[in-house]
Amino acid sequence: SRLWKVETIGDAFMLAAGLGTDDDDDDDNGGKALVIGSMRRDAEKASCAMAAVSFGKAVLDEASNHLMPNGKQCQIRAGVHTGD
């Protein structure tokens, strides 16, 4: 899954995952093609969500390995929103 840096707002870093994965299927092969396409999109969405969560966990782990100039451990917060 691709991850995109959307913007930095103050000390917040915004990341997006799964952009452009809802491409419409142009196939007109009946219901079976629609079901398979829907299942594929659901799997892609789950994969994108996992990529975003994995990134957040990796950032938290990395931050814990660093000390701030004042000698305290670097502490950050991370959150995930699915858009649903």
PyMOL Python script that loads the backbone (N, CA, C, O; Angstrom):
from pymol import cmd

cmd.read_pdbstr("""\
ATOM      1  N   SER A   1       0.833  -1.180   0.000  1.00  0.00           N
ATOM      2  CA  SER A   1       0.000   0.000   0.000  1.00  0.00           C
ATOM      3  C   SER A   1       0.874   1.238   0.000  1.00  0.00           C
ATOM      4  O   SER A   1       1.934   1.275   0.624  1.00  0.00           O
ATOM      5  N   ARG A   2       0.417   2.223  -0.696  1.00  0.00           N
ATOM      6  CA  ARG A   2       1.150   3.475  -0.723  1.00  0.00           C
ATOM      7  C   ARG A   2       0.654   4.375   0.397  1.00  0.00           C
ATOM      8  O   ARG A   2      -0.533   4.406   0.723  1.00  0.00           O
ATOM      9  N   LEU A   3       1.595   5.100   0.973  1.00  0.00           N
ATOM     10  CA  LEU A   3       1.284   6.076   2.002  1.00  0.00           C
ATOM     11  C   LEU A   3       1.705   7.446   1.491  1.00  0.00           C
ATOM     12  O   LEU A   3       2.765   7.586   0.880  1.00  0.00           O
ATOM     13  N   TRP A   4       0.887   8.442   1.737  1.00  0.00           N
ATOM     14  CA  TRP A   4       1.175   9.792   1.276  1.00  0.00           C
ATOM     15  C   TRP A   4       1.198  10.744   2.454  1.00  0.00           C
ATOM     16  O   TRP A   4       0.322  10.698   3.318  1.00  0.00           O
ATOM     17  N   LYS A   5       2.222  11.624   2.489  1.00  0.00           N
ATOM     18  CA  LYS A   5       2.226  12.710   3.463  1.00  0.00           C
ATOM     19  C   LYS A   5       1.290  13.773   2.911  1.00  0.00           C
ATOM     20  O   LYS A   5       1.534  14.334   1.843  1.00  0.00           O
ATOM     21  N   VAL A   6       0.228  14.043   3.637  1.00  0.00           N
ATOM     22  CA  VAL A   6      -0.755  15.021   3.184  1.00  0.00           C
ATOM     23  C   VAL A   6      -0.300  16.424   3.563  1.00  0.00           C
ATOM     24  O   VAL A   6      -0.231  17.307   2.708  1.00  0.00           O
ATOM     25  N   GLU A   7       0.009  16.632   4.835  1.00  0.00           N
ATOM     26  CA  GLU A   7       0.488  17.929   5.283  1.00  0.00           C
ATOM     27  C   GLU A   7       1.018  17.839   6.701  1.00  0.00           C
ATOM     28  O   GLU A   7       0.788  16.862   7.414  1.00  0.00           O
ATOM     29  N   THR A   8       1.731  18.881   7.088  1.00  0.00           N
ATOM     30  CA  THR A   8       2.183  19.030   8.455  1.00  0.00           C
ATOM     31  C   THR A   8       1.502  20.274   9.008  1.00  0.00           C
ATOM     32  O   THR A   8       1.590  21.350   8.416  1.00  0.00           O
ATOM     33  N   ILE A   9       0.831  20.129  10.128  1.00  0.00           N
ATOM     34  CA  ILE A   9       0.129  21.238  10.766  1.00  0.00           C
ATOM     35  C   ILE A   9       0.728  21.400  12.154  1.00  0.00           C
ATOM     36  O   ILE A   9       0.477  20.587  13.044  1.00  0.00           O
ATOM     37  N   GLY A  10       1.515  22.442  12.336  1.00  0.00           N
ATOM     38  CA  GLY A  10       2.192  22.615  13.617  1.00  0.00           C
ATOM     39  C   GLY A  10       3.111  21.435  13.863  1.00  0.00           C
ATOM     40  O   GLY A  10       4.045  21.197  13.098  1.00  0.00           O
ATOM     41  N   ASP A  11       2.848  20.696  14.929  1.00  0.00           N
ATOM     42  CA  ASP A  11       3.660  19.515  15.215  1.00  0.00           C
ATOM     43  C   ASP A  11       2.954  18.226  14.787  1.00  0.00           C
ATOM     44  O   ASP A  11       3.385  17.131  15.149  1.00  0.00           O
ATOM     45  N   ALA A  12       1.874  18.356  14.021  1.00  0.00           N
ATOM     46  CA  ALA A  12       1.110  17.177  13.572  1.00  0.00           C
ATOM     47  C   ALA A  12       1.479  16.825  12.133  1.00  0.00           C
ATOM     48  O   ALA A  12       1.641  17.698  11.280  1.00  0.00           O
ATOM     49  N   PHE A  13       1.604  15.549  11.894  1.00  0.00           N
ATOM     50  CA  PHE A  13       1.945  15.004  10.582  1.00  0.00           C
ATOM     51  C   PHE A  13       0.740  14.208  10.100  1.00  0.00           C
ATOM     52  O   PHE A  13       0.335  13.249  10.756  1.00  0.00           O
ATOM     53  N   MET A  14       0.163  14.589   8.970  1.00  0.00           N
ATOM     54  CA  MET A  14      -1.019  13.889   8.452  1.00  0.00           C
ATOM     55  C   MET A  14      -0.613  12.988   7.288  1.00  0.00           C
ATOM     56  O   MET A  14       0.071  13.412   6.356  1.00  0.00           O
ATOM     57  N   LEU A  15      -1.054  11.742   7.369  1.00  0.00           N
ATOM     58  CA  LEU A  15      -0.731  10.727   6.381  1.00  0.00           C
ATOM     59  C   LEU A  15      -2.018  10.159   5.813  1.00  0.00           C
ATOM     60  O   LEU A  15      -3.008  10.016   6.531  1.00  0.00           O
ATOM     61  N   ALA A  16      -2.008   9.837   4.537  1.00  0.00           N
ATOM     62  CA  ALA A  16      -3.172   9.198   3.913  1.00  0.00           C
ATOM     63  C   ALA A  16      -2.744   7.866   3.316  1.00  0.00           C
ATOM     64  O   ALA A  16      -1.641   7.728   2.788  1.00  0.00           O
ATOM     65  N   ALA A  17      -3.635   6.893   3.410  1.00  0.00           N
ATOM     66  CA  ALA A  17      -3.388   5.573   2.827  1.00  0.00           C
ATOM     67  C   ALA A  17      -4.624   5.160   2.046  1.00  0.00           C
ATOM     68  O   ALA A  17      -5.747   5.452   2.458  1.00  0.00           O
ATOM     69  N   GLY A  18      -4.427   4.489   0.935  1.00  0.00           N
ATOM     70  CA  GLY A  18      -5.553   3.950   0.187  1.00  0.00           C
ATOM     71  C   GLY A  18      -6.204   4.906  -0.778  1.00  0.00           C
ATOM     72  O   GLY A  18      -7.275   4.611  -1.309  1.00  0.00           O
ATOM     73  N   LEU A  19      -5.584   6.050  -1.019  1.00  0.00           N
ATOM     74  CA  LEU A  19      -6.160   6.974  -1.986  1.00  0.00           C
ATOM     75  C   LEU A  19      -6.139   6.347  -3.372  1.00  0.00           C
ATOM     76  O   LEU A  19      -5.125   5.787  -3.790  1.00  0.00           O
ATOM     77  N   GLY A  20      -7.233   6.439  -4.067  1.00  0.00           N
ATOM     78  CA  GLY A  20      -7.283   5.916  -5.432  1.00  0.00           C
ATOM     79  C   GLY A  20      -7.502   4.421  -5.520  1.00  0.00           C
ATOM     80  O   GLY A  20      -7.326   3.849  -6.596  1.00  0.00           O
ATOM     81  N   THR A  21      -7.879   3.761  -4.431  1.00  0.00           N
ATOM     82  CA  THR A  21      -8.086   2.311  -4.494  1.00  0.00           C
ATOM     83  C   THR A  21      -9.532   1.948  -4.800  1.00  0.00           C
ATOM     84  O   THR A  21      -9.848   0.771  -4.970  1.00  0.00           O
ATOM     85  N   ASP A  22     -10.416   2.940  -4.872  1.00  0.00           N
ATOM     86  CA  ASP A  22     -11.817   2.663  -5.164  1.00  0.00           C
ATOM     87  C   ASP A  22     -12.147   2.831  -6.647  1.00  0.00           C
ATOM     88  O   ASP A  22     -13.229   3.301  -7.000  1.00  0.00           O
ATOM     89  N   ASP A  23     -11.214   2.447  -7.505  1.00  0.00           N
ATOM     90  CA  ASP A  23     -11.468   2.567  -8.941  1.00  0.00           C
ATOM     91  C   ASP A  23     -12.690   1.755  -9.318  1.00  0.00           C
ATOM     92  O   ASP A  23     -12.834   0.607  -8.899  1.00  0.00           O
ATOM     93  N   ASP A  24     -13.570   2.349 -10.106  1.00  0.00           N
ATOM     94  CA  ASP A  24     -14.762   1.642 -10.561  1.00  0.00           C
ATOM     95  C   ASP A  24     -14.387   0.562 -11.555  1.00  0.00           C
ATOM     96  O   ASP A  24     -13.524   0.766 -12.409  1.00  0.00           O
ATOM     97  N   ASP A  25     -15.031  -0.578 -11.444  1.00  0.00           N
ATOM     98  CA  ASP A  25     -14.834  -1.642 -12.428  1.00  0.00           C
ATOM     99  C   ASP A  25     -15.658  -1.311 -13.653  1.00  0.00           C
ATOM    100  O   ASP A  25     -16.866  -1.094 -13.560  1.00  0.00           O
ATOM    101  N   ASP A  26     -14.998  -1.273 -14.811  1.00  0.00           N
ATOM    102  CA  ASP A  26     -15.701  -0.990 -16.051  1.00  0.00           C
ATOM    103  C   ASP A  26     -16.268  -2.247 -16.688  1.00  0.00           C
ATOM    104  O   ASP A  26     -16.960  -2.173 -17.703  1.00  0.00           O
ATOM    105  N   ASP A  27     -15.977  -3.411 -16.092  1.00  0.00           N
ATOM    106  CA  ASP A  27     -16.479  -4.668 -16.644  1.00  0.00           C
ATOM    107  C   ASP A  27     -17.983  -4.742 -16.491  1.00  0.00           C
ATOM    108  O   ASP A  27     -18.532  -4.352 -15.461  1.00  0.00           O
ATOM    109  N   ASP A  28     -18.645  -5.240 -17.513  1.00  0.00           N
ATOM    110  CA  ASP A  28     -20.093  -5.428 -17.442  1.00  0.00           C
ATOM    111  C   ASP A  28     -20.372  -6.914 -17.624  1.00  0.00           C
ATOM    112  O   ASP A  28     -21.081  -7.321 -18.544  1.00  0.00           O
ATOM    113  N   ASN A  29     -19.795  -7.720 -16.720  1.00  0.00           N
ATOM    114  CA  ASN A  29     -19.907  -9.171 -16.820  1.00  0.00           C
ATOM    115  C   ASN A  29     -20.940  -9.725 -15.857  1.00  0.00           C
ATOM    116  O   ASN A  29     -20.915 -10.916 -15.547  1.00  0.00           O
ATOM    117  N   GLY A  30     -21.838  -8.898 -15.384  1.00  0.00           N
ATOM    118  CA  GLY A  30     -22.874  -9.389 -14.485  1.00  0.00           C
ATOM    119  C   GLY A  30     -22.463  -9.299 -13.038  1.00  0.00           C
ATOM    120  O   GLY A  30     -21.439  -8.707 -12.697  1.00  0.00           O
ATOM    121  N   GLY A  31     -23.286  -9.901 -12.187  1.00  0.00           N
ATOM    122  CA  GLY A  31     -23.121  -9.809 -10.741  1.00  0.00           C
ATOM    123  C   GLY A  31     -21.830 -10.394 -10.213  1.00  0.00           C
ATOM    124  O   GLY A  31     -21.269  -9.872  -9.249  1.00  0.00           O
ATOM    125  N   LYS A  32     -21.335 -11.488 -10.832  1.00  0.00           N
ATOM    126  CA  LYS A  32     -20.133 -12.141 -10.325  1.00  0.00           C
ATOM    127  C   LYS A  32     -18.942 -11.186 -10.368  1.00  0.00           C
ATOM    128  O   LYS A  32     -18.161 -11.125  -9.419  1.00  0.00           O
ATOM    129  N   ALA A  33     -18.800 -10.440 -11.468  1.00  0.00           N
ATOM    130  CA  ALA A  33     -17.688  -9.496 -11.578  1.00  0.00           C
ATOM    131  C   ALA A  33     -17.808  -8.405 -10.520  1.00  0.00           C
ATOM    132  O   ALA A  33     -16.798  -7.954  -9.980  1.00  0.00           O
ATOM    133  N   LEU A  34     -19.029  -7.980 -10.220  1.00  0.00           N
ATOM    134  CA  LEU A  34     -19.220  -6.941  -9.215  1.00  0.00           C
ATOM    135  C   LEU A  34     -18.852  -7.445  -7.823  1.00  0.00           C
ATOM    136  O   LEU A  34     -18.249  -6.717  -7.035  1.00  0.00           O
ATOM    137  N   VAL A  35     -19.215  -8.691  -7.520  1.00  0.00           N
ATOM    138  CA  VAL A  35     -18.892  -9.264  -6.209  1.00  0.00           C
ATOM    139  C   VAL A  35     -17.390  -9.413  -6.061  1.00  0.00           C
ATOM    140  O   VAL A  35     -16.835  -9.057  -5.022  1.00  0.00           O
ATOM    141  N   ILE A  36     -16.721  -9.934  -7.082  1.00  0.00           N
ATOM    142  CA  ILE A  36     -15.265 -10.102  -7.025  1.00  0.00           C
ATOM    143  C   ILE A  36     -14.588  -8.747  -6.900  1.00  0.00           C
ATOM    144  O   ILE A  36     -13.651  -8.592  -6.117  1.00  0.00           O
ATOM    145  N   GLY A  37     -15.053  -7.766  -7.663  1.00  0.00           N
ATOM    146  CA  GLY A  37     -14.485  -6.424  -7.572  1.00  0.00           C
ATOM    147  C   GLY A  37     -14.669  -5.834  -6.193  1.00  0.00           C
ATOM    148  O   GLY A  37     -13.763  -5.186  -5.670  1.00  0.00           O
ATOM    149  N   SER A  38     -15.823  -6.047  -5.598  1.00  0.00           N
ATOM    150  CA  SER A  38     -16.096  -5.534  -4.262  1.00  0.00           C
ATOM    151  C   SER A  38     -15.195  -6.210  -3.231  1.00  0.00           C
ATOM    152  O   SER A  38     -14.679  -5.544  -2.333  1.00  0.00           O
ATOM    153  N   MET A  39     -15.000  -7.516  -3.350  1.00  0.00           N
ATOM    154  CA  MET A  39     -14.134  -8.244  -2.431  1.00  0.00           C
ATOM    155  C   MET A  39     -12.695  -7.749  -2.553  1.00  0.00           C
ATOM    156  O   MET A  39     -11.999  -7.592  -1.550  1.00  0.00           O
ATOM    157  N   ARG A  40     -12.253  -7.506  -3.787  1.00  0.00           N
ATOM    158  CA  ARG A  40     -10.893  -7.027  -4.018  1.00  0.00           C
ATOM    159  C   ARG A  40     -10.727  -5.645  -3.375  1.00  0.00           C
ATOM    160  O   ARG A  40      -9.713  -5.381  -2.728  1.00  0.00           O
ATOM    161  N   ARG A  41     -11.707  -4.774  -3.549  1.00  0.00           N
ATOM    162  CA  ARG A  41     -11.626  -3.427  -2.957  1.00  0.00           C
ATOM    163  C   ARG A  41     -11.616  -3.511  -1.436  1.00  0.00           C
ATOM    164  O   ARG A  41     -10.884  -2.765  -0.786  1.00  0.00           O
ATOM    165  N   ASP A  42     -12.415  -4.408  -0.855  1.00  0.00           N
ATOM    166  CA  ASP A  42     -12.420  -4.567   0.599  1.00  0.00           C
ATOM    167  C   ASP A  42     -11.044  -5.012   1.093  1.00  0.00           C
ATOM    168  O   ASP A  42     -10.562  -4.511   2.108  1.00  0.00           O
ATOM    169  N   ALA A  43     -10.414  -5.940   0.391  1.00  0.00           N
ATOM    170  CA  ALA A  43      -9.076  -6.419   0.766  1.00  0.00           C
ATOM    171  C   ALA A  43      -8.054  -5.299   0.634  1.00  0.00           C
ATOM    172  O   ALA A  43      -7.163  -5.168   1.473  1.00  0.00           O
ATOM    173  N   GLU A  44      -8.178  -4.491  -0.416  1.00  0.00           N
ATOM    174  CA  GLU A  44      -7.260  -3.368  -0.599  1.00  0.00           C
ATOM    175  C   GLU A  44      -7.423  -2.344   0.520  1.00  0.00           C
ATOM    176  O   GLU A  44      -6.437  -1.804   1.021  1.00  0.00           O
ATOM    177  N   LYS A  45      -8.665  -2.078   0.910  1.00  0.00           N
ATOM    178  CA  LYS A  45      -8.912  -1.132   2.000  1.00  0.00           C
ATOM    179  C   LYS A  45      -8.293  -1.639   3.296  1.00  0.00           C
ATOM    180  O   LYS A  45      -7.674  -0.870   4.032  1.00  0.00           O
ATOM    181  N   ALA A  46      -8.458  -2.928   3.579  1.00  0.00           N
ATOM    182  CA  ALA A  46      -7.886  -3.507   4.794  1.00  0.00           C
ATOM    183  C   ALA A  46      -6.368  -3.417   4.757  1.00  0.00           C
ATOM    184  O   ALA A  46      -5.738  -3.112   5.770  1.00  0.00           O
ATOM    185  N   SER A  47      -5.778  -3.681   3.597  1.00  0.00           N
ATOM    186  CA  SER A  47      -4.336  -3.604   3.447  1.00  0.00           C
ATOM    187  C   SER A  47      -3.843  -2.178   3.672  1.00  0.00           C
ATOM    188  O   SER A  47      -2.812  -1.970   4.311  1.00  0.00           O
ATOM    189  N   CYS A  48      -4.572  -1.202   3.152  1.00  0.00           N
ATOM    190  CA  CYS A  48      -4.205   0.201   3.332  1.00  0.00           C
ATOM    191  C   CYS A  48      -4.305   0.600   4.791  1.00  0.00           C
ATOM    192  O   CYS A  48      -3.439   1.314   5.296  1.00  0.00           O
ATOM    193  N   ALA A  49      -5.340   0.153   5.473  1.00  0.00           N
ATOM    194  CA  ALA A  49      -5.501   0.461   6.893  1.00  0.00           C
ATOM    195  C   ALA A  49      -4.361  -0.149   7.692  1.00  0.00           C
ATOM    196  O   ALA A  49      -3.817   0.494   8.590  1.00  0.00           O
ATOM    197  N   MET A  50      -3.996  -1.380   7.373  1.00  0.00           N
ATOM    198  CA  MET A  50      -2.887  -2.029   8.075  1.00  0.00           C
ATOM    199  C   MET A  50      -1.577  -1.297   7.825  1.00  0.00           C
ATOM    200  O   MET A  50      -0.750  -1.180   8.730  1.00  0.00           O
ATOM    201  N   ALA A  51      -1.381  -0.803   6.606  1.00  0.00           N
ATOM    202  CA  ALA A  51      -0.161  -0.047   6.296  1.00  0.00           C
ATOM    203  C   ALA A  51      -0.100   1.230   7.127  1.00  0.00           C
ATOM    204  O   ALA A  51       0.964   1.588   7.632  1.00  0.00           O
ATOM    205  N   ALA A  52      -1.224   1.914   7.271  1.00  0.00           N
ATOM    206  CA  ALA A  52      -1.262   3.140   8.065  1.00  0.00           C
ATOM    207  C   ALA A  52      -0.980   2.842   9.535  1.00  0.00           C
ATOM    208  O   ALA A  52      -0.227   3.570  10.181  1.00  0.00           O
ATOM    209  N   VAL A  53      -1.577   1.784  10.065  1.00  0.00           N
ATOM    210  CA  VAL A  53      -1.345   1.403  11.463  1.00  0.00           C
ATOM    211  C   VAL A  53       0.108   0.979  11.664  1.00  0.00           C
ATOM    212  O   VAL A  53       0.724   1.335  12.668  1.00  0.00           O
ATOM    213  N   SER A  54       0.655   0.227  10.720  1.00  0.00           N
ATOM    214  CA  SER A  54       2.057  -0.202  10.817  1.00  0.00           C
ATOM    215  C   SER A  54       2.995   0.998  10.815  1.00  0.00           C
ATOM    216  O   SER A  54       3.977   1.027  11.556  1.00  0.00           O
ATOM    217  N   PHE A  55       2.687   1.993   9.977  1.00  0.00           N
ATOM    218  CA  PHE A  55       3.496   3.205   9.944  1.00  0.00           C
ATOM    219  C   PHE A  55       3.442   3.903  11.303  1.00  0.00           C
ATOM    220  O   PHE A  55       4.475   4.302  11.840  1.00  0.00           O
ATOM    221  N   GLY A  56       2.245   4.047  11.851  1.00  0.00           N
ATOM    222  CA  GLY A  56       2.101   4.696  13.151  1.00  0.00           C
ATOM    223  C   GLY A  56       2.876   3.978  14.241  1.00  0.00           C
ATOM    224  O   GLY A  56       3.526   4.616  15.070  1.00  0.00           O
ATOM    225  N   LYS A  57       2.808   2.644  14.243  1.00  0.00           N
ATOM    226  CA  LYS A  57       3.544   1.867  15.243  1.00  0.00           C
ATOM    227  C   LYS A  57       5.050   2.039  15.070  1.00  0.00           C
ATOM    228  O   LYS A  57       5.783   2.149  16.053  1.00  0.00           O
ATOM    229  N   ALA A  58       5.513   2.063  13.812  1.00  0.00           N
ATOM    230  CA  ALA A  58       6.938   2.238  13.548  1.00  0.00           C
ATOM    231  C   ALA A  58       7.423   3.611  14.004  1.00  0.00           C
ATOM    232  O   ALA A  58       8.521   3.735  14.546  1.00  0.00           O
ATOM    233  N   VAL A  59       6.607   4.638  13.788  1.00  0.00           N
ATOM    234  CA  VAL A  59       6.963   5.987  14.225  1.00  0.00           C
ATOM    235  C   VAL A  59       7.028   6.048  15.752  1.00  0.00           C
ATOM    236  O   VAL A  59       7.938   6.658  16.314  1.00  0.00           O
ATOM    237  N   LEU A  60       6.071   5.422  16.415  1.00  0.00           N
ATOM    238  CA  LEU A  60       6.096   5.383  17.881  1.00  0.00           C
ATOM    239  C   LEU A  60       7.346   4.676  18.387  1.00  0.00           C
ATOM    240  O   LEU A  60       7.998   5.144  19.320  1.00  0.00           O
ATOM    241  N   ASP A  61       7.674   3.553  17.769  1.00  0.00           N
ATOM    242  CA  ASP A  61       8.875   2.808  18.170  1.00  0.00           C
ATOM    243  C   ASP A  61      10.133   3.641  17.955  1.00  0.00           C
ATOM    244  O   ASP A  61      11.014   3.676  18.813  1.00  0.00           O
ATOM    245  N   GLU A  62      10.213   4.313  16.807  1.00  0.00           N
ATOM    246  CA  GLU A  62      11.394   5.128  16.498  1.00  0.00           C
ATOM    247  C   GLU A  62      11.521   6.287  17.470  1.00  0.00           C
ATOM    248  O   GLU A  62      12.617   6.582  17.947  1.00  0.00           O
ATOM    249  N   ALA A  63      10.414   6.945  17.768  1.00  0.00           N
ATOM    250  CA  ALA A  63      10.451   8.079  18.692  1.00  0.00           C
ATOM    251  C   ALA A  63      10.956   7.653  20.065  1.00  0.00           C
ATOM    252  O   ALA A  63      11.655   8.416  20.733  1.00  0.00           O
ATOM    253  N   SER A  64      10.612   6.458  20.485  1.00  0.00           N
ATOM    254  CA  SER A  64      11.024   5.992  21.814  1.00  0.00           C
ATOM    255  C   SER A  64      12.533   5.776  21.902  1.00  0.00           C
ATOM    256  O   SER A  64      13.075   5.646  23.000  1.00  0.00           O
ATOM    257  N   ASN A  65      13.212   5.736  20.767  1.00  0.00           N
ATOM    258  CA  ASN A  65      14.666   5.553  20.740  1.00  0.00           C
ATOM    259  C   ASN A  65      15.431   6.870  20.787  1.00  0.00           C
ATOM    260  O   ASN A  65      16.661   6.864  20.736  1.00  0.00           O
ATOM    261  N   HIS A  66      14.736   7.991  20.883  1.00  0.00           N
ATOM    262  CA  HIS A  66      15.396   9.298  20.822  1.00  0.00           C
ATOM    263  C   HIS A  66      15.149  10.103  22.090  1.00  0.00           C
ATOM    264  O   HIS A  66      14.090  10.019  22.713  1.00  0.00           O
ATOM    265  N   LEU A  67      16.163  10.885  22.451  1.00  0.00           N
ATOM    266  CA  LEU A  67      16.044  11.796  23.569  1.00  0.00           C
ATOM    267  C   LEU A  67      15.902  13.217  23.037  1.00  0.00           C
ATOM    268  O   LEU A  67      16.518  13.589  22.038  1.00  0.00           O
ATOM    269  N   MET A  68      15.092  13.988  23.714  1.00  0.00           N
ATOM    270  CA  MET A  68      14.915  15.395  23.369  1.00  0.00           C
ATOM    271  C   MET A  68      16.109  16.185  23.919  1.00  0.00           C
ATOM    272  O   MET A  68      16.838  15.675  24.770  1.00  0.00           O
ATOM    273  N   PRO A  69      16.319  17.419  23.449  1.00  0.00           N
ATOM    274  CA  PRO A  69      17.442  18.217  23.961  1.00  0.00           C
ATOM    275  C   PRO A  69      17.407  18.415  25.483  1.00  0.00           C
ATOM    276  O   PRO A  69      18.449  18.645  26.097  1.00  0.00           O
ATOM    277  N   ASN A  70      16.222  18.328  26.093  1.00  0.00           N
ATOM    278  CA  ASN A  70      16.121  18.477  27.549  1.00  0.00           C
ATOM    279  C   ASN A  70      16.418  17.173  28.288  1.00  0.00           C
ATOM    280  O   ASN A  70      16.310  17.116  29.513  1.00  0.00           O
ATOM    281  N   GLY A  71      16.791  16.124  27.548  1.00  0.00           N
ATOM    282  CA  GLY A  71      17.150  14.849  28.161  1.00  0.00           C
ATOM    283  C   GLY A  71      15.995  13.894  28.355  1.00  0.00           C
ATOM    284  O   GLY A  71      16.203  12.749  28.755  1.00  0.00           O
ATOM    285  N   LYS A  72      14.779  14.341  28.080  1.00  0.00           N
ATOM    286  CA  LYS A  72      13.614  13.463  28.231  1.00  0.00           C
ATOM    287  C   LYS A  72      13.399  12.656  26.952  1.00  0.00           C
ATOM    288  O   LYS A  72      13.798  13.059  25.860  1.00  0.00           O
ATOM    289  N   GLN A  73      12.759  11.511  27.128  1.00  0.00           N
ATOM    290  CA  GLN A  73      12.452  10.655  25.981  1.00  0.00           C
ATOM    291  C   GLN A  73      11.449  11.354  25.061  1.00  0.00           C
ATOM    292  O   GLN A  73      10.510  11.998  25.529  1.00  0.00           O
ATOM    293  N   CYS A  74      11.654  11.222  23.771  1.00  0.00           N
ATOM    294  CA  CYS A  74      10.731  11.778  22.789  1.00  0.00           C
ATOM    295  C   CYS A  74       9.404  11.027  22.896  1.00  0.00           C
ATOM    296  O   CYS A  74       9.367   9.797  22.850  1.00  0.00           O
ATOM    297  N   GLN A  75       8.333  11.775  23.039  1.00  0.00           N
ATOM    298  CA  GLN A  75       7.003  11.178  23.135  1.00  0.00           C
ATOM    299  C   GLN A  75       6.117  11.772  22.052  1.00  0.00           C
ATOM    300  O   GLN A  75       6.060  12.990  21.882  1.00  0.00           O
ATOM    301  N   ILE A  76       5.435  10.916  21.332  1.00  0.00           N
ATOM    302  CA  ILE A  76       4.509  11.365  20.299  1.00  0.00           C
ATOM    303  C   ILE A  76       3.197  10.593  20.451  1.00  0.00           C
ATOM    304  O   ILE A  76       3.123   9.612  21.191  1.00  0.00           O
ATOM    305  N   ARG A  77       2.196  11.038  19.759  1.00  0.00           N
ATOM    306  CA  ARG A  77       0.916  10.317  19.741  1.00  0.00           C
ATOM    307  C   ARG A  77       0.572  10.006  18.298  1.00  0.00           C
ATOM    308  O   ARG A  77       1.004  10.700  17.377  1.00  0.00           O
ATOM    309  N   ALA A  78      -0.195   8.973  18.115  1.00  0.00           N
ATOM    310  CA  ALA A  78      -0.614   8.568  16.770  1.00  0.00           C
ATOM    311  C   ALA A  78      -2.078   8.152  16.829  1.00  0.00           C
ATOM    312  O   ALA A  78      -2.541   7.607  17.831  1.00  0.00           O
ATOM    313  N   GLY A  79      -2.790   8.411  15.758  1.00  0.00           N
ATOM    314  CA  GLY A  79      -4.187   8.029  15.677  1.00  0.00           C
ATOM    315  C   GLY A  79      -4.528   7.627  14.261  1.00  0.00           C
ATOM    316  O   GLY A  79      -3.814   7.976  13.321  1.00  0.00           O
ATOM    317  N   VAL A  80      -5.612   6.900  14.106  1.00  0.00           N
ATOM    318  CA  VAL A  80      -6.045   6.430  12.792  1.00  0.00           C
ATOM    319  C   VAL A  80      -7.533   6.710  12.640  1.00  0.00           C
ATOM    320  O   VAL A  80      -8.314   6.482  13.565  1.00  0.00           O
ATOM    321  N   HIS A  81      -7.915   7.200  11.486  1.00  0.00           N
ATOM    322  CA  HIS A  81      -9.326   7.413  11.164  1.00  0.00           C
ATOM    323  C   HIS A  81      -9.604   6.703   9.852  1.00  0.00           C
ATOM    324  O   HIS A  81      -8.860   6.881   8.887  1.00  0.00           O
ATOM    325  N   THR A  82     -10.648   5.911   9.798  1.00  0.00           N
ATOM    326  CA  THR A  82     -10.924   5.131   8.591  1.00  0.00           C
ATOM    327  C   THR A  82     -11.719   5.894   7.554  1.00  0.00           C
ATOM    328  O   THR A  82     -11.775   5.478   6.397  1.00  0.00           O
ATOM    329  N   GLY A  83     -12.329   6.990   7.936  1.00  0.00           N
ATOM    330  CA  GLY A  83     -13.140   7.744   6.989  1.00  0.00           C
ATOM    331  C   GLY A  83     -14.560   7.243   6.895  1.00  0.00           C
ATOM    332  O   GLY A  83     -15.377   7.834   6.188  1.00  0.00           O
ATOM    333  N   ASP A  84     -14.873   6.174   7.586  1.00  0.00           N
ATOM    334  CA  ASP A  84     -16.241   5.641   7.572  1.00  0.00           C
ATOM    335  C   ASP A  84     -17.109   6.353   8.569  1.00  0.00           C
ATOM    336  O   ASP A  84     -18.292   6.037   8.695  1.00  0.00           O
TER     337      ASP A  84
END
""", "prot")
cmd.dss("prot")
cmd.show_as("cartoon", "prot")
cmd.util.cbc("prot")
cmd.orient("prot")
